[in-house]
Amino acid sequence: EAVEAVEAVEAVEAVEAVEAVEAVDPAVAVEDQPAEEDPTIAVVYPSDEDDVVSEALPVPLRRVPPNERRSASMALDVRGSGGRASSLAALIAGRPDPFGAGLASGIEALARDLHGQTVRRREAHRGAFTAVFLSEDGQHVLYADDDGHLRLVDAGSIREQPVAIANLDGIEIGQHEGLVTMVTASADGTKVLSGSSDARLRIWNPADGSLDGEVLLDAGVTSGAVSTDGRLAIVGTESGAAHLIDLPEARPRRVLRGHREAITSVAAAGSRRVVVTASEDGTVRTWDPVGGGARMTTRAHEGAVGAVAVSPDGRWLATGGWDGVLILWAIHGGRERLRVEAHHKPIGAVAIDYERGWLATGADDGSARVWRIEDGSLVAERDDLRRGARCLRFAPDGRSVWIGAWDGTFRRLSCVGPLED
């Protein structure tokens, strides 16, 4: 019945209607498109309810050539408001069937194949850590190992040469029973958050390693960020929901719903406390965390969005996709400011220093690059990242960017000449 229904769906952007077939071809990919005249922007209206529901979007099927298919990339880099760091890494351990029950066996097989790609990617990239966060000043790295232990290490010695964080001095903060998929911290360092594949979010006091609270979410944790004032956490899950957590009380405040697939990256920024979420469904959404309404939905890339970063003033949003494209957007209105064909493989990390005019990207091709916002030109690059880039952070002086690789090593890339000691 699902295959027959496809015959009635008109193609979007001059793509012919999908012909009826006896079995669904695995090359058919589901891609939702807004119904508005401009296929880039879909308006989502605010709701007074805790669960925010977006306008229904049509879901046509289109045939995707093999060379356009993208593998999963779950690393992320997010920058918080006021120049403060928010969250940095998420590795999805698994995901629910995005198509639901009762559909044709061919579609179910496609879903299993997509899930298999995610799992294989996770296993291939797993190295010294499963989740990582780099402090705003670049002096400390918070990470989780394969055994679920959370460790905080001194990263002040990171220069141009790669440094393995497992060899740095540090302390153990806590532990999870499940696979840790997200770690982040408040800007003042008084709260450490960790999330796991078993849907548990834990809030720690790093001073003594005590557990301040635990929240059970609806699905495995994929990403997280903390607001500038340290009172609100934004946590993305495999279900596509973003949970707002009151940190002082360690309790859920609101659930933001709208994404159709797992959230890959979240960010918080600006004096108005803008919240941004990105997903495997190819969309980026901005939210009002106070009222709970979704302000805008932007279809950012062909395929999933791998990472997002927001400027400190909350005006500009950088997105990196599995299509290897870097885009800079105006958050209010969704206007595209810059588009760069940055990499030939999925982008897993992005960073922004709008004040100094820099953007940074890291991808599965083993490279990290710095771009000039003014004209999209390449400023600096290095291509010695084994297994690709995991996280990025601009130094406070804007002269370099810290890079974390999937193999557990960190290094720096200069934007303006030799690094100073």
N, C-alpha and C positions, 0 to 999 in steps of 0.2 A: 504494500500500500504506500509505503514511503517513497519507493522508486517511482510509482505511478504519479504521485503528487508532484514530483520534480518536473514532470512534463508541463505543468501549468505555471511554473515560475518563469517570469521574463528575465532575460539577462540584463545585468547592470553594466554600464559603460561599453555599450555596443558589442557585448559578448553574446553570441547566439544562445538560445534556450537549449538546455541540456536535453539530449535525446533519450527516450526511454530505452533502458537496457534490462536484460533479464537478471543480471547480477551487477552489483555496484563495483566499478573499477577501483582498485586501491589508489589510482592516481587522482581520484576525485577528492578535493579538499573542501571542507566547510569553511566559508568565509562570510561573515555577516557584514552587510553594507547599510548605511543609513538611507532612509527613504527621501531625505530632503534633496533639493535641486543640487546643492553643493555636496558631493559625496564625502567630503572631508570632515564636516562638522555635523554632529547630531545633538540637538538640544535635549537635555534631560531636566525635567522640572523638579523643584524641591518638594519635599513631603514632610508633613509634621510627624509622621510615624517614625519609629526607630529604624525600621527596615525600609530603606529607600529603594523603590522599584522604578527602573527607567522605562521609557517608551519602548514598546515592542519594535524590534527591527527585523525586516525580512531576512531570510537566510537562504539565498540562492546557492547552488552548487556550481562550481566551475572546474574545468579540467586544468590541472596544473602540470606544465612540462616537468620532466624529471630534473632538469638543471635549475629549476626554481624552488625545489623542495628544500626546506631548511631543517637542520637538526636543532635540538633544544640547547639553549644557553641560559643557565640559571644564575650566573653571577650578577651582582648589581652594585651600584655605587650611588649613594644619595647624599645630598648636602642639605643641611638644616637651615633654619632662618637665622638671620643676623650673622651669617658666616659660620654658624656652628654645625658640627657634624651630626648626622642622624643615624643612618644605618648603612651597612655595607655589604653583606653577603647573604645569599639565600640559595640553597641547593635543594631542589624538590626531590623528595625520596620516592614519590609516586603520585598518581593523580587519579581521581574517579573517572569513570567512563563519561566523556562529555556529551555523548549522544543519548544517554538514557536507555531504558529497557524497551524491548519490543520492536526495534528497528531491524532492517534487513541484516542478514548475517554478514553481508559484505561490508556494511558500515561498521558493524561490531569488530570485524577483523581489522579494519583501518584504525579503529580506536586502540585496539590492542597493540598494533604496530607503533602508533605514536607513543603510547606508554612505554613500549620496549625501547624506543629511541632515548627517552628521558632516562630510563634506568641504566642503559648502557653508557650514556654520557656521564652520568654520575659516577659509575664505577671506574670509567676510564680516567676521569679527572681527579678522583680522590687521591690526596697526597698527605701532606703534613697536617691539614685541617679540613673540616667539613663546613665551617662557617668562620668569618673573620670580620673584624671591625678595626679601623684605624682612627685614632683620635685626631681631632682637628689640627693640633700642633705637630702631629707626626711623631710624637715621643713615645707613644704606647700602642701596642697591638693587643687586642682581645681576640682570642680564637678558641675553637673547640676541636678536639681531636676525635679520632675514630671511636674511642671508648666513652665519649660523652663528657670528658673532663673540660672545664672552662679554665683557661689560663690567661693571665695578663702579664705581658713582657715589656721590658724597656727596649724601645726601638730607636733610641737617640743616636745609635751608631750607624744607621742606614745611610749609605752614600751611593755612588754610582755602581759599585760592585755588588752583585747579589749577596744577600745575607739570609741564611735559613733561620726563620723565627724559632724553630725548635731548639736552636743552639743558644738562644738569648736567655738571660736571667729573667726569672719571673716568679709569680705566685699562682697557686691554684685557688679558684674562687668557688666552684661548685661542680655539680655533675648532673647529667640526665641519664635515665635508663634507656631512652630511645635515641635515635640518631639526631644530633643537634644540627639544625638547618638554618638558624639565624642567631646572631649575637649583635647587640648594639648597646649603647650607654647614653646616659644623660650628659649634657654639655659640661656640667659641673663635676661629673665623675662619681656622684653619690649613689647612682642606680645603675645596675647592669641588668640587661634583659637577655634572655635566651629562650628560643623556641625549638621544638622538636617535631619529628615526623609523627609522633603519637598525639599531636594536637595540644600539647601542654606548653603554656607560656609561664616562665618563672622569672621572678623579680628578686635580685640579690643585692645585698649590701657588700660592696667589695672591700670595705674596711676590715670586716671580720669573717666574710664568707657566709653570713647568715642568710637564710631564705626569708624575704619579707612577704612573699605571697606567691600564689600559683593560680592561674586561670585556665580552665579547660575550654578550648575553642571548638568550632564546628568541624575542623579538618586540620591536617598537618600544616605547620607553620612554614611559610616560604620567605617572608621578608618582614622588616620592622624599621621603625623610625621613632624618634622622640622629639616632642615639640621644644621650642626654644626655652620655655620656662620650666621644662622638666616635669610638667604635670600630666601630660597626655602622651600616650603611646599609640602608634598606628601599626597594626599587625596584619599582614596579608596572609591568606591561606590558600590551600589547594582548591577549595570550593569556589573561589572567585570572590569571596567576601572579605571586606576589610573591617577589622574590629578596632574600635576606639576604647582604650583602656585608661581608666583613672589611676594614675600611678600612686599618689598618696594613699588612696584607699585600696589599691590593688583589686579593682573590680571593673567589670565591663560597663561601659557607658552607652555605647551605640554600635549598631552594625550597619555598614554601608554595603548595599548590594547593587549589582548591575552588570559586573563582568560575567561572561559566560564560561570562562575557563580560568585556570589557576592564575593568581596574581604573581607576577615576577619581581615587582619592584614597587616601593612606596617612598614618599618624601613628604616633608612638612617644611614650610618656609613662610616668611613674610610676617609683618606685624598683624595681619588679619588671620594668621594661622591657616594658610591655604594647605590643603591636603591633596596629594597627587597619588594616583595608583595606576599601574600599568599591568598588562595581562598578556597571556598567551593568545587571547582572542584578537590581538592586534590593535586594541584601543588603549588610549590614555584618558583618564577621567580626573577632573578636578572637583573637589568637594568643599562644602562649608562644614567644618567640624562642629561648629556651635549649633547651627540649626539642623544639620544632618542632610541638607539637600545637595544633590549633584548639580554642579554649575555647568559643566560642559563635558562632552565626550568627543574626542578627536581620534579619527582613524589615522594612525601615525605611519604604519609601515606595511609592507607586503610580508605577511607572516607575523610572528609574535614580536612584542617589544621586550628586549632583553634588559634594559636599564634606563633609569631616569635620574636626572639631577636638576635641582632648582636653584636659581640665584638667590643670594641672601635676602634681597628685597622682595622676593616672591613674584617678580614680574616676568621672569624668563625661565623657560623649561627646555632642557636638552634631553633628547631621546635617542637611544641607539637600538637598532633592530636586528633581527636575525638576517635581514636582507643586507647587512653591512652598511646601512645608511645612517648618517648622523643628521639630526634635524634640530634646529633651534626655533622654539615657538614663543609667541607672546601669550602668557597664560590667560590674560583677559581678552577674549575674543578669538583666540586660536589662530591668529595670523602667523604664517610661516615666515621666519626671518632669514633663515639660512638652511641650505640642504647640501650635504657633502657625501659623495660616494667614498666613504672613509676606508672600508676594508672589503675584502672579497670573501670573508667568512663572518659568521654571526658576531655581533658586538655584545660583550658581556659586562662592560663597565664604562661609565661616562662620568665626567666631572666638569664643572663650570666655574670660571672666575670672570664674571662679566665685567667687573670693574676694570680689570687689566686687559680684557679682550681676548681671553683664552678659552678654548674648549679642549678636552682631552678624551680620547677613546682607547679602549683596550679590547682586543678581539681574539677569537679562536685561531687566527693565523699566526699567533705568537708575537704580535707586535703591539706597541703602545705608541700613540701619536698625539701631538699637540697641534691645534688648528687656530688660525686667527679668525676671530668673529667678523671682522670688518669685510674680508673678502673670501673667506674659506680656504686660504692658502695654508700649506703645511709648514709648520714652524720647526718641529723637531720630532724625531722618532727613534725607537730602538726595537730590534726584532729578536731579542734573545730570551723571550719569555717561554719557557718550556710549558707545554699544555695550554698556553694562552693566558690572558690577563684575568684576574679575579676581582680586583678593586683598584680604585684610583682616588687620589686626594691631592689637591694643589697645596703647596706650602703656603703659610701665612703671608710671606713676602711676594708670592706669585712668581718667583724665579725658577721654580722646579715643581715637579709633580712626583708624588710617591706612587709606586706601582707594586701591587701584590699579585703574584702569579699562582696558578693552580698547584704548582709543585711545592708551595710553602715558602718561597723565597720572596724577599722584598728588595727593591732597588729604587734609585731616583733617576729622573730624566730632567736635564736642564732645559729651560725654555730660552735662556738669554746668555749662554756661554758657560764657561767652566764653573762647577759648583764650588762654593766657598766652604771651608771647614767650620 
